[in-house]
Every structure is written in structure tokens, then in C-alpha cells.
Amino acid sequence: MAMAQEDLLTADLLPGNVRDAADPARLPLLITAASLALAGYVGYPLHRRAGVVESVASPGGRYFWLRSGGVREVTRVQVCGVEVPTSGYALESALMGRVLSRGEAWPFTGRYSRGVSPTPQVVEDTGELLVTYDAGWVTPGQKDLDAALVVDLPGDLQLAAQMVVGALVHGDGAEEAVSESIGGTSLTRATDEDGQLPAVPARARRLVARYRRPRQGGV
């Protein structure tokens, strides 16, 4: 079975006790499920993506936050259809997707109060602020699909993925999983009755805590 681009591991990278305990026919599915569950936990796809176009909800001020973390490069910013020069902004935090304005404040996008002097009230995505960027890391799954690529997925993410596969193989994960779409990619989030993510073991959560993005639409 061919690997998926989202796969954070190959079977060869799994500990022997996990690999040997798994049904070989199901192992590729377990790796993909674990990879998507981990991406769901951190809040954005982890595989390398180029040319992502995102309409950003902006609170105004010097910063806005992209919905994705692991941003490699911001290639274009448009405000109300007008392109901002690259000298006018900087990717201040690649990990958190935080973009700094080097000039005027980013515009507020959303609803204003009514009256003679409207004031910003509720931040919403109005389509006024469009950002194009590259994000994520080359995964073993992408390398399997394109031998010319070089895997640069951080080791802590790969180790966390090993832990999630181990939890699924040994029955320590949740009984239920829900799917959602983040950045155009379907992510699987294994949850318990309280909406937690037991398929992502506590050790794995601690390992990837620095990658996690707030689940609030990038604001």
C-alpha cells in the first residue's frame, strides 16, 4: 500500500515491539491515522505544503496570526486587493505563524459598532486580508511519493508519532474518532467522551506542546 503524504513515519521507523504486534495489512492505515491524529492535536497539517492561500481574520495592530504553524515563508500579502511589499512585513514566528507589519498596522477585519464613530467589535474573516505562504515539513510519506525530496520533519514530531502508533496498536487509544478539515486537509482527531485526545498519549502531547496552535481561527 502506498504511503500518504501526511504520514510522519515509515514502518521501519517504528519500535520493533510495535511493528511486530501490528497486523501488517493494517499497519499503513495505523500510521496514517496516527499521523492525522497528531496533526489534529497540534491544530494544522504537518506535511510540507506550498502556495497555501489563506484569508486571515485580523484583530488589527502590528501582528496577525495564520491558522497554520510551521510556516516556512510568506510569499504574498494582499490587503483589499493591494499587494503589500515584502519589505512591509516579516514572519516573526515561523512556529506560531505570527506575521509582523513593519509599517502601518494591519487592518481590523470584522464587524463594527453602528453610529457616527464606528468602533471594531467582532473579529471575522472578511476576505480583505489574503496571505500566500509555504508551511510544514517534508514527511517520510512525501519522500516515499517523491524520492527527490529530503525529509526534514523534526525528530520530536517523529517520536511523538511513534508513541501514537504504539497507543493505537496496543489498544491505549480512544474508541471514537472524529474528522475535520484544517487547511484543506482532512485530519482525524481521536477523542473520548469529554472531547480529549487519548489516542495522543500524554508523553506525546508534552513532546509536541511547542508546536500546538490555539484552536481559534488564527486570531
N, C-alpha and C positions, 0 to 999 in steps of 0.2 A: 504493500500500500504506500503510495506517495505521501510524503510529509506535507503538512500545511505550512504556509508562510508564517503563521503565528507560533509554530512550535518552538519552544525555548530550549528543547533538548533533543538529542537522539537517544535511541535505546542504549547505545554504547556508553553514554554518559551517566546512566543510572547505576546506583549501587547494585552489586550482584544479588543481594538478598531481595531487592525489589524486583529486579528483572526476572529472576528465577521464579518468583512467586506469582508473576502475572501470566495470564493466558496470552501466548504470543500473538494470537489473532486479534486480541483486544488492546494490546499494548499501544499501538499507534493512536487509537482512539483515546486512551487514558492520557497519553502525553498531550494531545491536543486539548482535551478537556481541562487538564491541569494548567496548561499554559493560558487558556482563556479565563479560567477562574482567577489566576494570579493577576492577569491584566485587568479583570473586573474589579479586583480588590484595590489595585493602585489607582484605578479610575480612568485609564486610557490605554489604547493599544500599544504594545511594547515593540512590535516589529517595525523595521525601517519603512517609512512612508515618505514619498517625495511629492511636492506640489500640493500639499493639503491646503484647501481654501476654506477659511472659517470666518463666519460672520460673528463678530465679538460684541457682547454686551458690556458696555463701558460705564463705570461709575463717574468718569471724569477724573481729572487730576493728572499726575505725571506718569501713572502706570496703568496698564491693563494686563489681564491675565488670560492666556489662551487656555482652552479646555484640556489640551494635551500637555503632559510633562515630557521630559526628554527631548526638548526642541533642539535641533542641530543648527538651524539657520532660518532667519526670517528673510524672505526674498522680496516681499512686496507688502506695502501697507497702503490702503486707499481710504480716504475719508470723504464721504459724499461723492464718490466717483473721481476724486482728485488724488493722484498718487503722491505720497509723501516721499521726499528724497531720502536716500539711505542714510545721509548724514543727520537726518532729523530724528532718528530713533536708534535704540540699541537693545539687544537681547541681554538684559541684565542678569536674569537667572534662567539658564537653559533647563535646569532640572524642574523648575516650577513654572516655566513658560511665562515669565514676567518680562514685559517689554516697557522700556523707559522712553519717554519723549524727551528729546534734547532741546526742544523749542517750546512752542505753545502747549498747554495742557491738552490731553486727549478729550474729545467732546463727550459730554454726557449723552447716553443713548437710553431713551425710555420715555416715561410719562411725566409731564409737568403739571403743576397745580394750575388751576384756572385763575384768571384775574388780570389785573393791569400789569403786574410784575410776576410772571410765572416762575416758579422755582422747581428744580428737579425733585421728583418724588419716588418713582419706582424704576429701577434699572431693568431694561428689557433689550432684547436683541432686535434692533430696528433695521438692520442691513446697512446702516450708514458707515460702519467700520469693518472693512474686509481685510483679512490678513492671509497671505500665502506663505507657507513655511514647510520645512522638512523636519521630520521628527522620528524618534525611535532608533533602534539598533538593529543591525543585521543579525538575524537569528540563525541557529542551525537549520531550521526549516527552510529559510530563504536560501541558505548555502546549498542545501540539498536540491533545490529547484534551479539554482544558477551557480555552477561551480566557480565562476569568475569572482563571486562575492567573497569577502573576508568577514568572518564572524567577529563582531565587536561588542556583543551583548555582555554587560558587566557580570563578573563572576558571582556576585551576591544574588543577582536575579536568577542565574542558572542554578545555584544551590537551593534557592527557595523553591524553584520549580521541581527539583528533585524531591524536596520534602512533600510537596503537594501530591506528586505522583505516588510517593510512598504511602501517604494517608489514604489515597483512593484505592490503591492495591490492597492494603491491609485492612480496609473497611473502617478507617477512622474518620472518613469524610461525612458530609451531610447526606440525608436521604433524599433531598429535594434540590433541584437546581432551576434557576430562572435565567432567561436570556434577555439581553437588552442590546441596544445599538449605541456604540460610542465611536464617534469619528468615522462613521460609515462602516465599522466593523462589528459583527455580532460577537458579543462577549458572553460567556457563561459564568454566572455567579452562583455557586453552591451556597444555599442558605439553610438555617434552621428556622424554627417557628418564630424566633424573635428577629429575624432578618440579619443575623450574624453570618459569618463565613467560616464555619468549622472545617470545610474542605481545605482552607488555607490554615495550616496549623499555627499555633501561637509563635513558635520559633521562626517560622517563615514570615509571619507578619512583622515581627521585630526586625528581621533581616532587611525587609524592603520598605520599612517605615519612611525612610528619607525620600522615596520616590512617590509617595502617595499624594494625590491631589484632592483637595476638598471637592465634594460632590455637590457643587452649587453653580454649575453652568459657567465656570470660569471667571466669575466676578469676585 
